[in-house]
């Protein structure tokens, strides 16, 4: 089983990988929103429900896809959108 700190480290590393496509460009927004990649950051508590490195990557990829499909830059703030996904999936 992965430790919480290892999950945080993998999340930060995955978000920091070079952009390979348009969806990856939103990883920067996620990094800026989370800001503090330590076990003290309560925003990262969603990682408690994740059990593998692959699930972390899928979580990020799903959030990026959702931003592309549903985010309305005229009607909402990107930080609110990311927060909602973290809280409610």
N, C-alpha and C positions, 0 to 999 in steps of 0.2 A: 504494500500500500504506500502511496506517495505521501510524503509529509506536506503540511500546509505550505511551508517555506519553499519546498521544491516546486509545488504548483505555482506559487507566485513567481518564482524565478523563470519557470517555463513560459508563463503568460507574458512576462515582460520580454523575454527573448523572442517569442513568436511575434509579438507586436512590433518588435524592432527590426525584423527582417526586411530587406529591401523590397519595395513594391514591385510586384510582377504583373499586376493588372489594376484596373480602375477600382475594384472593390478594396484592394489592399491600401489604397490611398486613405481610407477612412480609419486605418489603424492608428494614424497619428492623432486623430481626434479622440480615440479611445485612450491613448497614452496620456494626452493632455487632461482628459477628464479624470482618470484614475490618479494621476500625478505621483502618488506615494505608493511604491511597490514594496511595502513592508507588511508584516503580520499585524501591525497596529491599525491599518486602514480597514475600517468596517465595510467599505465598498467591496472589498475582496471576499467577503464572507460567502458569496455565491460559490466560491471554489470548494467549500465544504461538501457540496452536492455533486462534485465532479470527481471521478475515480481514476482517470487515466490522462496521459499527455494528449492522446488523440481527442478525447472529449474537450479538452481545453481549446485545442485548435479548431474543432468543430464549433464550439461556442463563439469564438472570435469570427469565424467565417460566416456563421449564421447571422451574427449581429451586423457584419458588413453588408451582407445580402439584404437584410431587412432595411438598412439605411438606404440602399439603392432603390428598393421597391416601394418603401412607405414614407420615407422622410420628406417632409414638406418644408423647405427652407424658408418659405414666405410665412408659414403659419406657426412654426415652432423652432425652438432652439436645439441645436445638436446635443448639447449637454443634457437637456431634459429628455431627449429621445434615448440617449445612452443610459441615463439613470433609470428610466422606465423599463428598459430591457433587462438591466441588472436586477431590478426589484421583482419584475413580474414575468420575465422571459419572453 
